[in-house]
Amino acid sequence: MELERIRLENFRSYTQSEFCFEPLGSLVIGPNGSGKTNLLESIAYCGIGKSIRFHRDEDLLCFHQPYFRVCSGFKTDQGNHLKVALSYAEGKKLLKLDELPLRQLSSLFDVVKVIYLAPEDLQLVSGSPRFRRQYFDLAIAQLFPAYITVLREYLHIVEQRNAMLKRSFTVGEKRSWDTHFAQSLASVLDYRHRYLERVNKAMSASFAGVFPLVTELKIDYLPTIKTFPCDAEKLLEQITDVEQRERHWQRSLIGAHLDDYEFRLSERAMKLYASQGQRRIAVIILKLIQARLIENITGIKPVLLFDDIFAELDLKHTASIHDCVDSRYQVFIASPKDEIEHIWHGYPKLVLGRMNEA
């Protein structure tokens, strides 16, 4: 799919701005504080319905304005036109697809696909488990939109079950919540297992010609349960094993909300042994594989957003990334240096002047 235009009203540092784009995408060039990241964040917002940088909606308001609005026009891979409009005011958000208001923001995941790469993505390797869970949950939802409902139901059950563990309850009540918890957890783990299988298979077969590192790269799932994956019946047995501890701590001690992922290179944990450059390449490879999976399984080519990710990469690796993309996707590249166009030649250039980047 391609982004043809976007209009911003009171979004971050943009009060009233409109941009039109070509099928290749754009090189967004400008100094720090010129609004490059804000522009890419607005594009990602149109595909996810929330800030890809984990800002709250109220944090996206420009200079204490009472509302913001982001309106975009996409061209689908079938040649149809799609309008996406998102607005926020007084604590409420409104989504419109082709002027039709929709209550579920998850509707975006069926029709718009964007992938955002930024320097802070290094946290996927060495950051907190929560950061990794957030990334993979989003990636799974982009591939399988039904996962959003499954995950939302699971997190609701965890919340209710934790509330039960903080008060008096009957054996029957706990058994009921344990059953719901196990069934919902089994569904979440099934999605995560299927996604990681696809990612690791792609890593062993994709991009080896330009990134030899990829053949030694693997992502492991670190569950809080004893075996992964497993069915609801076996999960119930493991819940029984930790029952006394859960009563003591008054919260669920196993489950997808506590699990983690680990990047491994040559069977060694990357967060302990890999260099900064290896970590960065691993994350970029993961995002490129994510793009291919989305394209192959959903039939939608995602829009790629590269937010100043080339600053710490040498020319060889930057050129390799260019070769992997190979005009396959629409790409937006934010950079403070216009030297980037020597590799990404032919891409239209959007030059931004200095402004207050919030």
C-alpha positions as CSV (number, residue, x, y, z in Angstrom):
1,M,0.0,0.0,0.0
2,E,1.0,3.6,-0.4
3,L,0.5,6.8,1.5
4,E,-0.6,9.5,-0.9
5,R,-1.2,12.4,1.4
6,I,-1.5,13.3,5.1
7,R,-3.0,16.4,6.8
8,L,-2.1,17.3,10.4
9,E,-3.9,19.6,12.7
10,N,-2.5,20.3,16.1
11,F,-0.5,17.1,16.1
12,R,2.8,17.5,18.0
13,S,4.7,20.3,16.4
14,Y,2.3,20.7,13.5
15,T,-0.5,23.2,13.8
16,Q,-1.8,23.1,10.1
17,S,0.3,21.1,7.6
18,E,-0.4,18.9,4.6
19,F,2.0,16.7,2.7
20,C,1.7,14.7,-0.6
21,F,3.9,11.7,-1.3
22,E,5.0,9.7,-4.3
23,P,4.9,5.8,-4.5
24,L,8.5,5.4,-3.5
25,G,8.1,7.4,-0.4
26,S,10.3,10.3,0.8
27,L,13.6,11.3,2.3
28,V,12.6,13.6,5.2
29,I,15.6,15.8,5.8
30,G,16.0,18.4,8.5
31,P,18.0,19.4,11.6
32,N,17.0,18.1,15.0
33,G,13.8,19.9,16.1
34,S,12.5,20.2,12.6
35,G,9.6,17.8,13.1
36,K,10.9,14.7,11.2
37,T,10.0,12.2,13.9
38,N,6.7,13.9,14.5
39,L,5.8,13.4,10.8
40,L,6.7,9.7,10.9
41,E,4.9,9.3,14.1
42,S,1.7,10.7,12.5
43,I,2.0,8.2,9.7
44,A,2.4,5.3,12.1
45,Y,-0.6,6.7,14.1
46,C,-2.8,6.1,11.0
47,G,-2.0,2.4,11.0
48,I,-2.0,1.7,14.7
49,G,-4.4,4.2,16.2
50,K,-2.0,5.1,18.9
51,S,1.5,6.5,19.3
52,I,4.2,4.1,18.2
53,R,6.5,5.9,20.7
54,F,4.2,5.1,23.6
55,H,3.0,8.7,24.1
56,R,-0.5,9.2,25.5
57,D,-3.0,10.8,23.2
58,E,-3.0,13.9,25.3
59,D,0.8,14.2,24.8
60,L,0.3,14.4,21.1
61,L,-1.6,17.7,21.3
62,C,0.2,20.7,19.9
63,F,0.9,23.5,22.4
64,H,-2.0,22.9,24.7
65,Q,-4.5,22.9,21.8
66,P,-7.9,21.3,22.6
67,Y,-7.8,18.7,19.8
68,F,-5.7,17.1,17.1
69,R,-6.7,15.5,13.8
70,V,-4.7,13.3,11.4
71,C,-6.3,12.7,8.0
72,S,-4.5,10.5,5.5
73,G,-5.2,9.0,2.0
74,F,-3.8,5.6,1.0
75,K,-3.8,3.7,-2.2
76,T,-4.2,0.0,-1.6
77,D,-2.4,-2.7,-3.5
78,Q,-5.5,-3.3,-5.5
79,G,-5.5,0.3,-6.7
80,N,-8.4,1.5,-4.5
81,H,-8.3,4.6,-2.4
82,L,-8.7,4.5,1.4
83,K,-9.3,7.5,3.7
84,V,-8.2,7.2,7.3
85,A,-9.1,10.0,9.8
86,L,-8.3,10.0,13.5
87,S,-9.1,12.8,15.9
88,Y,-8.8,13.3,19.6
89,A,-10.5,15.8,21.9
90,E,-11.6,15.9,25.5
91,G,-10.3,12.5,26.3
92,K,-12.1,10.8,23.4
93,K,-10.8,9.4,20.1
94,L,-12.7,9.0,16.8
95,L,-11.7,6.8,13.9
96,K,-13.2,7.2,10.4
97,L,-12.5,4.9,7.5
98,D,-13.8,6.3,4.2
99,E,-15.8,8.8,6.3
100,L,-17.5,6.0,8.2
101,P,-17.1,6.3,12.0
102,L,-15.9,3.0,13.7
103,R,-15.9,2.2,17.4
104,Q,-13.1,-0.3,17.3
105,L,-9.6,1.1,16.6
106,S,-8.6,-2.5,15.9
107,S,-10.4,-2.1,12.5
108,L,-7.2,-0.3,11.3
109,F,-5.2,-3.5,11.6
110,D,-7.2,-5.1,8.8
111,V,-6.5,-2.4,6.2
112,V,-3.4,-0.4,7.1
113,K,0.1,-1.8,7.7
114,V,3.0,0.3,8.9
115,I,6.4,-0.7,10.3
116,Y,8.4,1.8,12.3
117,L,12.1,1.6,12.9
118,A,13.9,3.9,15.3
119,P,17.2,4.1,17.3
120,E,15.4,3.1,20.5
121,D,14.5,-0.3,18.9
122,L,17.8,-1.5,20.4
123,Q,15.7,-2.0,23.5
124,L,14.2,-5.0,21.8
125,V,17.5,-6.8,22.4
126,S,18.6,-5.3,25.7
127,G,15.6,-3.4,27.2
128,S,12.8,-4.4,29.4
129,P,10.6,-7.5,28.8
130,R,7.6,-5.2,28.7
131,F,9.1,-3.4,25.7
132,R,9.6,-6.7,23.8
133,R,6.1,-7.9,24.7
134,Q,4.6,-4.6,23.3
135,Y,6.5,-4.9,20.1
136,F,5.7,-8.6,19.5
137,D,2.0,-8.2,20.4
138,L,1.8,-5.4,17.9
139,A,3.6,-7.4,15.2
140,I,1.3,-10.4,15.8
141,A,-1.8,-8.2,15.6
142,Q,-0.6,-6.8,12.2
143,L,-0.3,-10.3,10.9
144,F,-3.4,-11.8,12.6
145,P,-5.8,-8.9,13.6
146,A,-8.0,-11.4,15.6
147,Y,-5.1,-11.5,18.1
148,I,-6.1,-8.1,19.4
149,T,-9.4,-9.4,20.7
150,V,-7.7,-12.6,22.1
151,L,-5.1,-10.6,23.9
152,R,-7.5,-8.0,25.2
153,E,-9.7,-10.8,26.7
154,Y,-6.7,-12.4,28.3
155,L,-5.5,-9.2,30.0
156,H,-9.1,-8.6,31.2
157,I,-9.2,-12.1,32.8
158,V,-5.8,-11.5,34.4
159,E,-7.0,-8.3,35.9
160,Q,-10.2,-9.9,37.2
161,R,-8.3,-12.9,38.5
162,N,-5.8,-10.7,40.3
163,A,-8.7,-8.8,41.9
164,M,-10.1,-12.1,43.1
165,L,-6.8,-13.2,44.6
166,K,-6.8,-10.0,46.8
167,R,-10.0,-10.9,48.5
168,S,-11.9,-13.9,50.0
169,F,-13.1,-16.4,47.4
170,T,-14.7,-19.8,47.2
171,V,-13.0,-22.9,45.7
172,G,-15.7,-23.0,42.9
173,E,-15.1,-19.3,42.0
174,K,-11.3,-19.8,41.8
175,R,-11.7,-22.9,39.7
176,S,-13.9,-21.0,37.3
177,W,-11.4,-18.1,36.9
178,D,-8.6,-20.6,36.6
179,T,-10.4,-22.4,33.8
180,H,-11.0,-19.1,31.9
181,F,-7.5,-18.0,32.5
182,A,-6.0,-21.3,31.2
183,Q,-8.2,-21.3,28.1
184,S,-7.4,-17.7,27.2
185,L,-3.7,-18.1,28.0
186,A,-3.5,-21.1,25.7
187,S,-5.0,-19.0,22.8
188,V,-2.5,-16.2,23.4
189,L,0.5,-18.6,23.5
190,D,-0.7,-20.3,20.4
191,Y,-0.6,-17.0,18.4
192,R,2.9,-16.2,19.8
193,H,4.2,-19.6,19.1
194,R,3.0,-19.5,15.5
195,Y,4.4,-16.1,14.9
196,L,7.9,-17.0,16.3
197,E,7.9,-20.1,14.2
198,R,7.4,-18.0,11.1
199,V,10.0,-15.4,12.1
200,N,12.7,-17.9,12.9
201,K,12.0,-19.8,9.7
202,A,12.3,-16.6,7.7
203,M,15.5,-15.7,9.5
204,S,17.2,-18.9,8.3
205,A,16.0,-18.3,4.7
206,S,15.9,-14.6,4.1
207,F,18.5,-11.8,3.6
208,A,21.5,-14.1,4.1
209,G,23.1,-12.8,0.9
210,V,23.3,-9.3,2.3
211,F,23.3,-10.0,6.0
212,P,25.3,-13.2,6.7
213,L,24.6,-12.6,10.4
214,V,21.0,-13.7,9.9
215,T,21.8,-17.4,9.6
216,E,23.0,-17.4,13.2
217,L,20.2,-15.3,14.6
218,K,17.2,-16.7,16.5
219,I,14.5,-15.5,18.8
220,D,13.6,-17.7,21.8
221,Y,10.4,-17.4,23.8
222,L,11.0,-17.4,27.6
223,P,7.7,-18.5,29.2
224,T,6.8,-18.5,32.8
225,I,5.2,-21.9,32.4
226,K,7.2,-25.1,32.3
227,T,6.5,-26.1,28.7
228,F,5.7,-23.9,25.6
229,P,3.3,-24.2,24.0
230,C,0.8,-26.4,25.8
231,D,-3.0,-26.8,26.0
232,A,-5.4,-25.4,28.5
233,E,-5.6,-28.7,30.5
234,K,-1.8,-28.8,31.1
235,L,-1.9,-25.1,32.0
236,L,-4.5,-25.8,34.6
237,E,-2.1,-28.3,36.2
238,Q,0.7,-25.7,36.3
239,I,-1.7,-23.2,37.9
240,T,-2.4,-25.7,40.6
241,D,1.3,-26.0,41.2
242,V,1.7,-22.3,42.0
243,E,-1.6,-21.9,43.8
244,Q,-0.1,-21.4,47.2
245,R,2.4,-18.8,46.0
246,E,-0.4,-16.9,44.1
247,R,-2.5,-16.8,47.3
248,H,0.5,-15.4,49.1
249,W,1.4,-12.8,46.5
250,Q,-2.2,-12.2,45.5
251,R,-1.6,-12.1,41.8
252,S,-1.1,-14.4,38.8
253,L,2.5,-15.6,38.8
254,I,2.5,-17.3,35.4
255,G,1.2,-16.2,32.0
256,A,1.8,-14.3,28.8
257,H,1.7,-10.9,30.6
258,L,5.0,-11.9,32.3
259,D,6.7,-13.8,29.5
260,D,9.8,-12.6,27.6
261,Y,11.6,-13.0,24.3
262,E,15.4,-13.4,23.9
263,F,17.5,-12.6,20.9
264,R,20.3,-15.2,20.4
265,L,23.3,-15.1,18.1
266,S,25.2,-18.4,17.6
267,E,23.2,-19.7,20.6
268,R,24.4,-16.9,22.9
269,A,22.2,-14.2,24.4
270,M,22.7,-11.0,22.4
271,K,22.0,-8.7,25.3
272,L,25.1,-10.1,27.0
273,Y,27.5,-10.9,24.1
274,A,26.6,-9.0,21.0
275,S,28.1,-5.7,19.9
276,Q,26.0,-2.5,19.5
277,G,26.2,-2.9,15.7
278,Q,25.1,-6.6,15.8
279,R,22.1,-5.7,17.9
280,R,21.1,-2.9,15.6
281,I,21.4,-5.1,12.5
282,A,19.4,-7.9,14.3
283,V,16.5,-5.5,15.0
284,I,16.5,-4.2,11.4
285,I,16.5,-7.7,10.1
286,L,13.5,-8.5,12.4
287,K,11.6,-5.5,11.0
288,L,12.3,-6.4,7.4
289,I,11.1,-10.0,8.1
290,Q,8.0,-8.5,9.7
291,A,7.4,-6.6,6.5
292,R,7.8,-9.8,4.3
293,L,5.5,-11.8,6.6
294,I,2.8,-9.1,6.4
295,E,3.0,-9.0,2.7
296,N,3.0,-12.8,2.2
297,I,0.2,-13.6,4.6
298,T,-2.1,-10.6,4.4
299,G,-1.4,-9.6,0.8
300,I,-0.7,-6.0,1.9
301,K,2.6,-4.3,1.4
302,P,3.4,-2.3,4.6
303,V,4.7,1.3,4.6
304,L,8.2,1.4,6.1
305,L,9.2,4.3,8.4
306,F,13.0,4.6,9.1
307,D,13.5,7.2,11.8
308,D,17.2,8.2,11.7
309,I,18.3,4.5,11.9
310,F,21.3,5.0,9.6
311,A,23.3,7.4,11.8
312,E,25.3,4.7,13.4
313,L,25.5,2.3,10.4
314,D,28.3,2.2,7.9
315,L,27.7,2.7,4.2
316,K,27.9,-1.0,3.5
317,H,25.1,-1.9,5.8
318,T,23.0,1.1,4.8
319,A,23.3,0.0,1.2
320,S,22.4,-3.6,2.2
321,I,19.2,-2.4,3.7
322,H,18.5,-0.4,0.5
323,D,19.0,-3.6,-1.5
324,C,16.6,-5.6,0.8
325,V,13.9,-3.0,0.3
326,D,14.6,-2.6,-3.5
327,S,11.6,-0.4,-4.2
328,R,9.4,-3.2,-2.9
329,Y,7.7,-1.0,-0.3
330,Q,7.0,2.7,0.1
331,V,9.7,4.0,2.5
332,F,10.0,7.2,4.5
333,I,13.5,7.9,5.8
334,A,14.1,10.7,8.4
335,S,17.7,11.9,8.7
336,P,19.4,15.2,9.7
337,K,22.0,14.6,6.9
338,D,21.2,14.8,3.2
339,E,24.1,12.5,2.4
340,I,21.6,9.7,2.8
341,E,20.3,10.4,-0.7
342,H,23.6,9.1,-2.2
343,I,22.4,5.6,-1.4
344,W,18.6,6.2,-1.5
345,H,18.9,8.0,-4.8
346,G,15.8,8.6,-6.8
347,Y,13.7,9.1,-3.6
348,P,11.9,12.4,-3.5
349,K,13.3,14.7,-0.8
350,L,11.2,16.6,1.7
351,V,13.3,19.3,3.5
352,L,12.0,20.5,6.8
353,G,13.0,23.8,8.5
354,R,13.6,24.1,12.2
355,M,10.6,24.2,14.5
356,N,9.9,23.2,18.0
357,E,9.8,19.4,18.0
358,A,7.7,18.4,21.0
